Amino acid sequence: MDMSRARGAAERLVVIGGDAAGMSAASQARRMKGPGELEIVAFERGHFTSYSACGIPYWVGGAVPDRDRLIARTPEEHRARDIGLRMRTEVTEIDLDRGRVRARDVDSGAESWTSYDHLVVATGARPVRPGIPGVDAPGVHGVQTLDDGQELLDTLARTRGRRAVVVGAGYIGVEMAEALIDRGYEVTVVDRAREPMSTLDPDMGRLVHEAMTGLGITMVGDAEVTGVRTGADGRVRAVATRDAEFPADVVVLGLGVRPETTLAEAAGLPLGAHGGLLTDRAMRVRGQENVWAGGDCVEVLDLVSGQERHIALGTHANKHGQVIGTNVGGGYATFPGVVGTAVSKVCDLEIARTGLREKDARRAGLRYVTATVESTSRAGYYPGASPMTVKMLAERRTGRLLGVQIVGREGAGKRVDVAAVALTAGMTVDAMTSLDLGYAPPFSPVWDPVLVAARKAAQEVRRAG
């Protein structure tokens, strides 16, 4: 069946992907134009729409008791707003020349073509699965979608053993390790880097390592997984590295994600160095007039380094969708780029970063200085004050802020937002020392830890000449 339109009918927007970017674009376009002006058809191959993938570890761990709390808007709610949402339907081909997509019903196998005037590619990202023996065995899970999370919980419910191995110690790996500890599992995390959280410099990652150990997690660094061992029943029984073997009743892959651009690449759409779609600031795919892309399948401009990056975060995806929907709806909006802000936690240890790490700065050809300070979340004499470590990078010649990493207890993580604003504004560390931040003993020392780090970084800049 070819879903085409009669002459004079409304324009049609087709959206591939029913999560943050795709449905934000559809919803914003609907706000801009009514059904008589714009028909919207969205395809989603899974069972859920508009959900928080970032919340999956907390659902698996039990902090969020109900899966549906992670769903912002159901398919029925989208349809009530005149968005033609087709669930369990996978787009298998994009025909750019004829302006149409081919979709397949996942359950029945039936296929049909749907024409478009505007196309939004919001296919998200896929968990990295290393090409090692046994990685596809039952009991090995990637965690990216609600369907993935449900499959993992089903496995945990069926599994009699209580040993878990998490492969990878990035955000997903560390958060899933804590979730499995909360479920009563004995957890080992294996990572090829020396310290966890490679989004931090190793000296800051060491603080996370110590917190993981305190939580009862065994952290194995400098170890590359070579295979997943299976038993006679075909299910996972261990994870092997070159030097050791770690028993496992369940394995979670926390190796990060890659842009899901298989469909886009087959259509000939342009991809960047990280495998993500390349767009302009309006989120229009480069070289295309009526094809847009957003969310975890695109690369974005890093405002600090000036280079393209792939950063899979729901905050960006929702903004991309808003920009796309505004432009499709006849308005004008842009997404200028990112500074790479992220925050996470291990138990009560908060972990935050924004801007460049040392290796990022070196890769960008920047000369820099660093400053690391120890401070407290509140005035030292006020009850509940806890230690905090702040590391700051500044450009050696100009003093321009390049990056900030923060590891500490309550009140540490969101302090990174001050640095994110300073990075976006292109501030120097010297100028940051004059920021008029809020102060009271329950919230901060007289000199906020971020400003103490800025003051020390400014001294390092002057010392460097």
VEXSEVEX-866970 format. One record per residue (C-alpha): residue in one letter; x, y, z; residue number from 1. Coordinates in steps of 0.5 Angstrom, whole numbers, always signed. Layout:
A / X / Y / Z / NUM
...
//
This chain:
M / +0 / +0 / +0 / 1
D / +2 / +7 / -2 / 2
M / +0 / +12 / +3 / 3
S / +0 / +18 / -2 / 4
R / -5 / +24 / -1 / 5
A / -10 / +28 / -6 / 6
R / -8 / +34 / -9 / 7
G / -9 / +40 / -5 / 8
A / -9 / +36 / +2 / 9
A / -5 / +39 / +8 / 10
E / +3 / +38 / +8 / 11
R / +5 / +32 / +11 / 12
L / +11 / +31 / +17 / 13
V / +13 / +24 / +17 / 14
V / +17 / +22 / +24 / 15
I / +22 / +16 / +25 / 16
G / +23 / +15 / +32 / 17
G / +17 / +16 / +38 / 18
D / +22 / +18 / +43 / 19
A / +24 / +25 / +46 / 20
A / +27 / +28 / +39 / 21
G / +22 / +25 / +35 / 22
M / +15 / +27 / +39 / 23
S / +18 / +34 / +41 / 24
A / +18 / +35 / +34 / 25
A / +12 / +33 / +32 / 26
S / +8 / +36 / +38 / 27
Q / +12 / +43 / +37 / 28
A / +10 / +42 / +30 / 29
R / +2 / +41 / +32 / 30
R / +2 / +47 / +36 / 31
M / +5 / +51 / +30 / 32
K / +0 / +48 / +25 / 33
G / -7 / +45 / +26 / 34
P / -9 / +38 / +22 / 35
G / -12 / +42 / +16 / 36
E / -5 / +45 / +15 / 37
L / +0 / +39 / +17 / 38
E / -2 / +32 / +17 / 39
I / +3 / +28 / +22 / 40
V / +5 / +21 / +22 / 41
A / +10 / +18 / +27 / 42
F / +13 / +11 / +27 / 43
E / +16 / +8 / +33 / 44
R / +18 / +0 / +33 / 45
G / +18 / -1 / +40 / 46
H / +12 / -1 / +45 / 47
F / +13 / +6 / +48 / 48
T / +14 / +13 / +47 / 49
S / +16 / +20 / +50 / 50
Y / +20 / +16 / +56 / 51
S / +26 / +18 / +60 / 52
A / +31 / +13 / +58 / 53
C / +36 / +16 / +63 / 54
G / +31 / +14 / +69 / 55
I / +32 / +6 / +67 / 56
P / +37 / +5 / +72 / 57
Y / +33 / +8 / +77 / 58
W / +27 / +4 / +75 / 59
V / +31 / -3 / +75 / 60
G / +34 / -1 / +82 / 61
G / +27 / +0 / +85 / 62
A / +28 / +7 / +86 / 63
V / +23 / +9 / +81 / 64
P / +17 / +3 / +83 / 65
D / +13 / +4 / +77 / 66
R / +15 / +4 / +69 / 67
D / +10 / +8 / +67 / 68
R / +13 / +14 / +71 / 69
L / +18 / +14 / +66 / 70
I / +13 / +16 / +61 / 71
A / +12 / +23 / +59 / 72
R / +6 / +22 / +54 / 73
T / +3 / +15 / +52 / 74
P / +1 / +14 / +45 / 75
E / -6 / +15 / +46 / 76
E / -4 / +22 / +49 / 77
H / -1 / +24 / +42 / 78
R / -6 / +21 / +38 / 79
A / -11 / +25 / +42 / 80
R / -7 / +31 / +39 / 81
D / -8 / +29 / +32 / 82
I / -1 / +26 / +31 / 83
G / -2 / +19 / +27 / 84
L / +3 / +15 / +31 / 85
R / +4 / +8 / +29 / 86
M / +7 / +3 / +34 / 87
R / +11 / -3 / +33 / 88
T / +12 / +0 / +26 / 89
E / +19 / +0 / +24 / 90
V / +22 / +4 / +18 / 91
T / +26 / +0 / +13 / 92
E / +28 / +5 / +8 / 93
I / +28 / +12 / +6 / 94
D / +27 / +14 / -1 / 95
L / +30 / +21 / -2 / 96
D / +28 / +22 / -9 / 97
R / +21 / +20 / -9 / 98
G / +20 / +23 / -2 / 99
R / +17 / +17 / +2 / 100
V / +19 / +12 / +7 / 101
R / +18 / +4 / +7 / 102
A / +15 / +2 / +14 / 103
R / +14 / -5 / +16 / 104
D / +9 / -8 / +22 / 105
V / +14 / -11 / +27 / 106
D / +8 / -16 / +29 / 107
S / +5 / -18 / +22 / 108
G / +11 / -16 / +17 / 109
A / +6 / -12 / +13 / 110
E / +10 / -7 / +9 / 111
S / +7 / +0 / +6 / 112
W / +10 / +7 / +3 / 113
T / +8 / +13 / +6 / 114
S / +10 / +20 / +2 / 115
Y / +12 / +26 / +6 / 116
D / +14 / +33 / +5 / 117
H / +18 / +34 / +11 / 118
L / +22 / +28 / +14 / 119
V / +25 / +28 / +21 / 120
V / +30 / +22 / +23 / 121
A / +30 / +21 / +30 / 122
T / +32 / +14 / +31 / 123
G / +36 / +15 / +37 / 124
A / +42 / +11 / +39 / 125
R / +44 / +3 / +40 / 126
P / +48 / +0 / +46 / 127
V / +55 / -1 / +44 / 128
R / +56 / -9 / +43 / 129
P / +63 / -11 / +43 / 130
G / +65 / -16 / +37 / 131
I / +67 / -22 / +42 / 132
P / +64 / -29 / +43 / 133
G / +58 / -30 / +47 / 134
V / +56 / -23 / +47 / 135
D / +49 / -25 / +44 / 136
A / +48 / -30 / +49 / 137
P / +42 / -30 / +54 / 138
G / +43 / -26 / +60 / 139
V / +47 / -21 / +57 / 140
H / +43 / -14 / +56 / 141
G / +44 / -7 / +53 / 142
V / +40 / -2 / +57 / 143
Q / +38 / +4 / +52 / 144
T / +30 / +3 / +51 / 145
L / +24 / +1 / +56 / 146
D / +24 / -5 / +52 / 147
D / +31 / -7 / +54 / 148
G / +30 / -5 / +61 / 149
Q / +24 / -9 / +62 / 150
E / +28 / -15 / +59 / 151
L / +33 / -14 / +64 / 152
L / +28 / -14 / +70 / 153
D / +25 / -20 / +67 / 154
T / +32 / -24 / +67 / 155
L / +33 / -22 / +74 / 156
A / +26 / -25 / +76 / 157
R / +28 / -31 / +73 / 158
T / +35 / -32 / +75 / 159
R / +37 / -36 / +81 / 160
G / +44 / -33 / +82 / 161
R / +46 / -27 / +85 / 162
R / +52 / -25 / +81 / 163
A / +53 / -19 / +76 / 164
V / +58 / -17 / +72 / 165
V / +58 / -10 / +68 / 166
V / +62 / -9 / +62 / 167
G / +64 / -1 / +62 / 168
A / +65 / +4 / +67 / 169
G / +62 / +10 / +64 / 170
Y / +55 / +13 / +66 / 171
I / +51 / +7 / +64 / 172
G / +55 / +2 / +67 / 173
V / +56 / +6 / +74 / 174
E / +49 / +7 / +75 / 175
M / +47 / +0 / +73 / 176
A / +52 / -3 / +78 / 177
E / +49 / +1 / +83 / 178
A / +42 / -1 / +81 / 179
L / +44 / -8 / +81 / 180
I / +47 / -7 / +88 / 181
D / +40 / -4 / +90 / 182
R / +37 / -11 / +88 / 183
G / +42 / -15 / +92 / 184
Y / +47 / -17 / +87 / 185
E / +54 / -18 / +88 / 186
V / +57 / -13 / +83 / 187
T / +64 / -13 / +79 / 188
V / +65 / -8 / +74 / 189
V / +70 / -9 / +68 / 190
D / +73 / -3 / +64 / 191
R / +79 / -2 / +60 / 192
A / +81 / +4 / +63 / 193
R / +85 / +5 / +69 / 194
E / +79 / +9 / +73 / 195
P / +72 / +9 / +72 / 196
M / +68 / +15 / +69 / 197
S / +72 / +16 / +63 / 198
T / +68 / +23 / +62 / 199
L / +73 / +25 / +68 / 200
D / +80 / +26 / +68 / 201
P / +83 / +20 / +71 / 202
D / +85 / +23 / +78 / 203
M / +78 / +25 / +79 / 204
G / +76 / +18 / +76 / 205
R / +80 / +15 / +82 / 206
L / +75 / +19 / +87 / 207
V / +69 / +15 / +84 / 208
H / +73 / +9 / +84 / 209
E / +73 / +10 / +92 / 210
A / +66 / +11 / +92 / 211
M / +64 / +5 / +88 / 212
T / +69 / +0 / +93 / 213
G / +65 / +3 / +99 / 214
L / +59 / +1 / +96 / 215
G / +61 / -6 / +95 / 216
I / +62 / -6 / +88 / 217
T / +69 / -9 / +85 / 218
M / +72 / -5 / +80 / 219
V / +77 / -8 / +75 / 220
G / +81 / -3 / +71 / 221
D / +86 / -4 / +66 / 222
A / +82 / -10 / +63 / 223
E / +79 / -11 / +56 / 224
V / +73 / -16 / +56 / 225
T / +75 / -22 / +51 / 226
G / +69 / -26 / +51 / 227
V / +63 / -28 / +55 / 228
R / +63 / -36 / +57 / 229
T / +56 / -40 / +57 / 230
G / +54 / -46 / +60 / 231
A / +51 / -52 / +58 / 232
D / +44 / -49 / +57 / 233
G / +47 / -43 / +53 / 234
R / +46 / -38 / +58 / 235
V / +52 / -33 / +61 / 236
R / +56 / -36 / +66 / 237
A / +62 / -32 / +66 / 238
V / +66 / -26 / +63 / 239
A / +73 / -27 / +61 / 240
T / +79 / -22 / +60 / 241
R / +86 / -23 / +58 / 242
D / +88 / -25 / +65 / 243
A / +82 / -27 / +69 / 244
E / +75 / -30 / +69 / 245
F / +69 / -27 / +73 / 246
P / +63 / -31 / +75 / 247
A / +56 / -28 / +72 / 248
D / +49 / -30 / +72 / 249
V / +47 / -24 / +69 / 250
V / +51 / -19 / +65 / 251
V / +50 / -11 / +63 / 252
L / +53 / -8 / +58 / 253
G / +55 / -1 / +60 / 254
L / +60 / +1 / +54 / 255
G / +56 / +7 / +52 / 256
V / +52 / +8 / +45 / 257
R / +53 / +10 / +38 / 258
P / +48 / +14 / +33 / 259
E / +43 / +9 / +30 / 260
T / +44 / +12 / +23 / 261
T / +44 / +5 / +19 / 262
L / +38 / +7 / +16 / 263
A / +40 / +14 / +14 / 264
E / +47 / +12 / +12 / 265
A / +43 / +7 / +7 / 266
A / +39 / +13 / +4 / 267
G / +46 / +17 / +3 / 268
L / +45 / +22 / +8 / 269
P / +52 / +25 / +11 / 270
L / +55 / +22 / +17 / 271
G / +60 / +25 / +21 / 272
A / +67 / +22 / +24 / 273
H / +63 / +19 / +30 / 274
G / +58 / +16 / +26 / 275
G / +52 / +21 / +27 / 276
L / +48 / +25 / +22 / 277
L / +51 / +32 / +21 / 278
T / +46 / +38 / +21 / 279
D / +46 / +46 / +20 / 280
R / +44 / +50 / +26 / 281
A / +36 / +49 / +25 / 282
M / +37 / +42 / +25 / 283
R / +36 / +41 / +18 / 284
V / +41 / +35 / +15 / 285
R / +46 / +38 / +11 / 286
G / +45 / +38 / +3 / 287
Q / +37 / +37 / +4 / 288
E / +32 / +42 / +4 / 289
N / +26 / +38 / +8 / 290
V / +30 / +33 / +12 / 291
W / +31 / +34 / +19 / 292
A / +35 / +30 / +25 / 293
G / +35 / +31 / +32 / 294
G / +37 / +27 / +38 / 295
D / +42 / +21 / +40 / 296
C / +43 / +20 / +32 / 297
V / +46 / +27 / +31 / 298
E / +53 / +30 / +32 / 299
V / +53 / +37 / +35 / 300
L / +58 / +43 / +35 / 301
D / +62 / +43 / +42 / 302
L / +62 / +51 / +43 / 303
V / +69 / +50 / +47 / 304
S / +73 / +46 / +42 / 305
G / +69 / +48 / +36 / 306
Q / +69 / +41 / +34 / 307
E / +63 / +36 / +32 / 308
R / +61 / +31 / +38 / 309
H / +56 / +26 / +39 / 310
I / +53 / +27 / +46 / 311
A / +47 / +22 / +48 / 312
L / +43 / +26 / +53 / 313
G / +35 / +27 / +53 / 314
T / +36 / +35 / +55 / 315
H / +39 / +36 / +48 / 316
A / +34 / +31 / +44 / 317
N / +28 / +35 / +47 / 318
K / +31 / +42 / +45 / 319
H / +33 / +39 / +38 / 320
G / +25 / +37 / +37 / 321
Q / +23 / +44 / +39 / 322
V / +28 / +47 / +34 / 323
I / +25 / +42 / +28 / 324
G / +18 / +43 / +30 / 325
T / +18 / +50 / +30 / 326
N / +22 / +50 / +23 / 327
V / +17 / +45 / +20 / 328
G / +11 / +49 / +23 / 329
G / +14 / +56 / +19 / 330
G / +17 / +59 / +25 / 331
Y / +25 / +60 / +26 / 332
A / +29 / +57 / +31 / 333
T / +37 / +54 / +32 / 334
F / +41 / +50 / +36 / 335
P / +47 / +53 / +37 / 336
G / +51 / +47 / +40 / 337
V / +53 / +45 / +47 / 338
V / +59 / +45 / +52 / 339
G / +58 / +38 / +54 / 340
T / +55 / +38 / +61 / 341
A / +53 / +32 / +65 / 342
V / +52 / +30 / +72 / 343
S / +51 / +23 / +75 / 344
K / +52 / +20 / +82 / 345
V / +54 / +13 / +86 / 346
C / +50 / +13 / +92 / 347
D / +51 / +19 / +95 / 348
L / +57 / +21 / +91 / 349
E / +55 / +27 / +86 / 350
I / +59 / +27 / +79 / 351
A / +59 / +33 / +74 / 352
R / +63 / +35 / +69 / 353
T / +63 / +41 / +63 / 354
G / +67 / +43 / +58 / 355
L / +74 / +39 / +56 / 356
R / +78 / +34 / +60 / 357
E / +85 / +34 / +59 / 358
K / +86 / +30 / +53 / 359
D / +80 / +34 / +50 / 360
A / +84 / +40 / +50 / 361
R / +90 / +37 / +48 / 362
R / +86 / +34 / +42 / 363
A / +84 / +40 / +40 / 364
G / +91 / +43 / +40 / 365
L / +90 / +48 / +46 / 366
R / +95 / +49 / +51 / 367
Y / +92 / +49 / +58 / 368
V / +93 / +50 / +66 / 369
T / +90 / +46 / +71 / 370
A / +87 / +47 / +78 / 371
T / +85 / +43 / +83 / 372
V / +82 / +45 / +90 / 373
E / +79 / +41 / +96 / 374
S / +73 / +45 / +99 / 375
T / +66 / +44 / +102 / 376
S / +59 / +44 / +100 / 377
R / +57 / +49 / +106 / 378
A / +61 / +53 / +111 / 379
G / +65 / +48 / +115 / 380
Y / +62 / +50 / +121 / 381
Y / +55 / +49 / +119 / 382
P / +52 / +42 / +120 / 383
G / +52 / +37 / +114 / 384
A / +58 / +40 / +111 / 385
S / +61 / +35 / +106 / 386
P / +68 / +35 / +102 / 387
M / +68 / +37 / +95 / 388
T / +73 / +37 / +90 / 389
V / +73 / +41 / +84 / 390
K / +78 / +41 / +78 / 391
M / +78 / +47 / +73 / 392
L / +82 / +47 / +66 / 393
A / +84 / +54 / +63 / 394
E / +87 / +56 / +57 / 395
R / +94 / +58 / +58 / 396
R / +95 / +64 / +54 / 397
T / +88 / +67 / +55 / 398
G / +85 / +65 / +61 / 399
R / +79 / +62 / +58 / 400
L / +75 / +57 / +62 / 401
L / +76 / +50 / +58 / 402
G / +73 / +45 / +63 / 403
V / +70 / +44 / +70 / 404
Q / +70 / +37 / +74 / 405
I / +66 / +36 / +81 / 406
V / +66 / +30 / +85 / 407
G / +63 / +31 / +92 / 408
R / +57 / +29 / +96 / 409
E / +50 / +33 / +97 / 410
G / +50 / +40 / +93 / 411
A / +56 / +38 / +89 / 412
G / +53 / +36 / +82 / 413
K / +49 / +42 / +80 / 414
R / +55 / +47 / +82 / 415
V / +57 / +45 / +75 / 416
D / +51 / +49 / +72 / 417
V / +55 / +55 / +74 / 418
A / +61 / +53 / +70 / 419
A / +57 / +51 / +64 / 420
V / +54 / +58 / +64 / 421
A / +61 / +61 / +64 / 422
L / +63 / +56 / +58 / 423
T / +57 / +58 / +54 / 424
A / +59 / +66 / +55 / 425
G / +66 / +65 / +54 / 426
M / +69 / +67 / +61 / 427
T / +76 / +67 / +63 / 428
V / +77 / +64 / +70 / 429
D / +79 / +71 / +72 / 430
A / +73 / +74 / +71 / 431
M / +69 / +68 / +74 / 432
T / +72 / +70 / +81 / 433
S / +68 / +76 / +81 / 434
L / +61 / +72 / +80 / 435
D / +56 / +74 / +85 / 436
L / +54 / +68 / +87 / 437
G / +49 / +66 / +93 / 438
Y / +52 / +65 / +100 / 439
A / +49 / +63 / +106 / 440
P / +52 / +58 / +111 / 441
P / +47 / +52 / +109 / 442
F / +49 / +53 / +102 / 443
S / +56 / +55 / +101 / 444
P / +62 / +57 / +104 / 445
V / +64 / +65 / +103 / 446
W / +68 / +63 / +97 / 447
D / +64 / +58 / +93 / 448
P / +68 / +52 / +91 / 449
V / +67 / +54 / +84 / 450
L / +70 / +61 / +85 / 451
V / +76 / +58 / +89 / 452
A / +78 / +53 / +83 / 453
A / +77 / +59 / +79 / 454
R / +82 / +64 / +83 / 455
K / +87 / +58 / +83 / 456
A / +86 / +57 / +76 / 457
A / +87 / +65 / +75 / 458
Q / +94 / +64 / +79 / 459
E / +96 / +59 / +75 / 460
V / +95 / +63 / +68 / 461
R / +99 / +68 / +71 / 462
R / +104 / +64 / +73 / 463
A / +105 / +61 / +66 / 464
G / +106 / +68 / +63 / 465
//
